[in-house]
Amino acid sequence: MAYPPHLPAMKLLPFACLLLAASCAPPPPAPQLIAGDADAPSQLTPAESIAIAHRLSTHSWRPFAKNILHGKDGDGIVVNTPDVTLDPQCPRKGWWVPGEVNTGVPYKWGGFDSPDSFDVAVANGLAAGDVSSPAKRRADNAAVSKQAAGVDCSGFVSRCLKLPSVHDTAQLPTVCTGLADAGDLRPGDLLNIPRRHVLLCAGWSNPERSWIYYYETGGGPDYWKPGLKQAPLDALLALGYQPLRYRGMAREAVPGSKDAPELLTRAVKATATVVPHPTVGEP
């Protein structure tokens, strides 16, 4: 180390030692976690849940014209991929572009794909996504195409909870515990409307806990693309969302603590879409 000529090296030695000690200091220990209910279908931590949501939302993939379908599949089920050629009269626009690298596993009615299984499906020529519609809601499972790939709202959340099979919005409450106070929401918790829509909570966006970060797919403004958003909690609750905590989710071992862990980096927070007037989501 070169020292300024007007300062003796010996006087800087204690400071240099402090720098060395600081650089070698171990990182602060991670919060101790208590495992979730052993009888739950899966076990995970809030950090794992948010990491899966981020991966599904930022997954890069390259589709081709063969992955576009606007019409009936081989089984006679109507499929509409959320690509840029989606019906221009549709108010909820498609987004992915064939031949280019796109980001995010697209929405698919009844979909439960991981990024890896989605890539395999696209490589095999399956339709990349399938938008929701009133007709699909009426038909329910009968409208799920085996020749399309992606995730719908409950498939997205089921992946984020590491569930072994998809749990729809009516089934998710059976593996969760209701929260009496939505102010207790933590990363990895859910806001759910049975038979309508579900969101994955990702943290609080202000100290007052009046705005919340969440991941979803099938909700505005980018209906057919997964992503991170922030909205007023009261507005979400007014729509009928119910706060839930997955029984297999690990929690911090601090009795009575309401402090939610901070899992989103500043860079990730900067990507969140602001939704001041949220809607329920899928049509």
Secondary structure, DSSP 8 states (H G I E B T S, - for coil): ----TTS-HHHHHHHHHHHHHHHHS-------EE---TTSS--B-HHHHHHHHHHHHH-EE---GGG--EEE-TTS-EEE--BTTS-TT-SS---B-TTS-EES--BBTT-B--HHHHHHHHHTT-EE-B---HHHHHHGGGG--TTEE-B-HHHHHHHHTT-SS---TTTGGGGEEE-S-GGG--TT-EEEETTTEEEEEEEESSTTS-EEEEEESS-SSSTTS-EEEEEEHHHHHHTT-EEEEETTB-EES-TT-------S-HHHHTT-EE-SS------
